[in-house]
Every structure is written in C-alpha cells, then in structure tokens.
Amino acid sequence: MANTGDLKSLADSISSVTSPFRNYLSDLHEKYQSLTEGAVADYIPELALADPNWFGICVATVDGQVFEVGNCTQTFTIQSISKAFVYGLALEDRGRDYVNSKVGVEPTGEAFNAIVLDEGTNRPYNPMVNAGAIATADLISGQDGTERLKRMLDMFQRYTGRGHDISVPVFMSEKSTGNRNRAIAYLMLNFGMVGEKLEETLDLYFQQCSILVNARDLAMMAATLANGGVNPCTGDRALDERYVQDVISVMLTCGMYDYSGEWAYRVGMPAKSGVGGGITAVSPGKLGIGIFSPPLDAKGNSVRGVKVCEELSSEFGLHPFSVGKAKRDLAEWIAGSADIDSW
Ligand code: DON
C-alpha cells in the first residue's frame, strides 16, 4: 500500500504533468532559454565550470503544490542566498535585539564585498553584504565549527525537506581566495563586532556559501517563508514565525545587490540571489519561486532569473503593492480552471 509520502509525490507529479500553470512555466522557460546575455561567475574556477545553458524554474505554493520545468535537480552552490536564511537562524539563536546590535538592516548602495561599516555604530550595514553575513555567521551557536555547520545544514533541511552537503572544492577555493572577506572580518574584530573565534566563523561563512542546492530547494525555501516558516510539504517548522517578517524584509530591501531598489520597483517580491546563478523569491501567503541559471548580469543577478521573476510578478500580480486586477488569476491557473483559450 502506498504511504502518504508516495501519494504526495504522485499528486505533485500529476499536477506537474497536467497543470495549465506548469504549461505556462514551460512557455516562460522556452522564451528565456534563448536569452544568452550575461556571464557565468569565474572568480573561482569551480563556478566557471557551470553550463550557461542550465535553466530551471520551480514554483512551490503554500498548500504544497510544486511545479517545475527545466534543470530543477541540477545542484549548484547556494552562495549569498544562504545569507538570508542564516540571518533567520541567528535571530532564533540570539534574539532580535542582540542581532540588531551587531548587524544593521540598512541597504548600502555599495558592492556586496565592500570593506565598509556604519561609522556611527561600527555595525555592518545589513546581513546580505559580506560584512553583515560574516557577522551573522559569527552569531550561530554551537560548541565548535562542526556543530555550527551541522546546525546550519539541519536548518536548510527543514526548509527544503532533504539533506544537504557542501561542495568541498568550492569551500576550499572560497577559503584560499577569501582574503577580502578576511580583511572585512578583522576590521569587525577591531571594533568588537565579532568574537575571537573568527577563523572558525570565516570557515563557517565559506562553508555556508558552498552548500549544494537545486532550483526546487530554492522554491521550497521561499515557500516555507511564504508559509510563515513552515515547510508546506513536510509540515516542519524551519523558522520561528516571529522572525519571518524580519528575514523577508531585509530580502526585499537588500537581497538583490545594487539592483535591490529596481527589483522592489519592478518585481516587489522579497528575494535573494547568489553568484552560483540562483534566485529565491517569496510571495508571502502565496508561493515561493526558485530559479537557477548561471549567467549573471553586471549587478551579479541571474539574467534569466530576473526576467522570469519580472514576468511572473507582472502577469500574476505578485507585487505586494499591486492594486487592480492581475492579468492572470493565480488561483485559477494553479487550480487548472483558467480560461486558457484567451491566453
Ligand atoms: O563571499 C564571497 O565572496 C562569495 N562566496 C559570496 C557569494 C555571493 O553570492 C555574492 N554575494 N553577495
């Protein structure tokens, strides 16, 4: 007899095969697959090995439906996308007041790896730039580096519903080329913004950037935030509900590098991108989007990922300040009752 998990995956695969929404995503995928702008990140050799044609789009709804097209099981390193989720874990470990005393929530307008702290408070500006992410990693509890990494990996498992490994070659390269991050970390040590176990924290930061995920994972992570911190497929709580708003607020204001303002204007969904080519985007109360396509634009965001999110937001009215009727009704498209003839 089939167990509940089998029935769930059967339901998922049926909705994937027959749904009009899935067909819509498939057309979107085809439309942007031919876009060849952008360049794969090459600051370390392992990232340059990515195939620029890899392209996966996955949407997971808060009621546990999953729609995927393209390369949704191809793994890649999570890179900066980890920063948003580790920030959530730091909030759980230390509480909001303490975390706020160590990391601000202000967009910088500076490059993500800028060696700059707030002059008044000595805090890094926000958890999405490297300085803030290192200060955030420093706040993760655990007896030693191994336990702290395990706590991070367990957290990602609660978000995605599956276990995660790190890419050791990427970690080793990040570590051996990471002198700029080391400089940022020691500047923060000078101001007492991070603790003495700084080399352990730097390793932890390089490891968190090297965690392997796929587009489906990114969609589940976003859907979990959209669902108040509970994974809609497993029912596991990944983040204390009190901190969901904090995490997605900094995603909206700071998640897309120097494109964050433009992103808020055009797309509006809290999101985070990484140099591996991933984007995770949250439509609170509705769904999560995960996209993987390695070629990046000049700001460091996946070219195809930005296009897909812009189109999904505008077609389905996913911008949180959208007033008036969306061009397509999301509920109808997902339920399969949309009037496809007028499409
Ligand atoms: O710290 C670094 O250099 C990279 N591992 C950061 C990765 C990334 O996605 C860029 N971030 N904002």
Residues whose N, C-alpha, C, O or C-beta is under 5 A from the ligand:
A	BS01	DON	Q79 S80 F112 M128 N130 C209 S273 G274 V275
